[in-house]
């Protein structure tokens, strides 16, 4: 409860952050609790036993003065992969960054840093998904004369090693892309790498199966 109140206290604007100072991550226990919430929420979703999408008015009112999400989710813009639904979480629980192919640029990393240092989330999940059109396009070497190409270009380096291999190459490419983005975040200075080193932050990769609804954590910590 104390942690929640602390988080709410610091759920302030960036301008306020300057005067109050940012908060930095959680600890092993809060990180474990966050992961459990995601795993259990996904199990509820898979079993059609969701509990977080009722009584919207009360939840709206409870969030008016601030937010204290416990996790940051970076995932694809794909309409079939809405984090709040597949993890069965309520308003204010997840700080979400969505871009096709779940790639990250400076805007995304800035948003992630805000979710962690200002809002107090201590768990970051990079979530890829089966049948990802963006990764598939990169794998096939599709060419566009517009901004879609920028997304494919960002995915290309991650999937070089799986091209031409046997088995489900698309799934391997999607997971390779998740691991690539995860590694980029783990090495991101000055904030994320430092918090990770201090054990105050967890960065995980995960894979969502469109058919079963299950989220597989690729490197459970
Ligand atoms: Zn996708």
Boltz pocket constraint, residues with backbone or C-beta under 6 A from the ligand:
constraints:
  - pocket:
      binder: B
      contacts: [[A, 76], [A, 77], [A, 78], [A, 100], [A, 101], [A, 102], [A, 129], [A, 131], [A, 132], [A, 133], [A, 134], [A, 135]]
      max_distance: 6.0
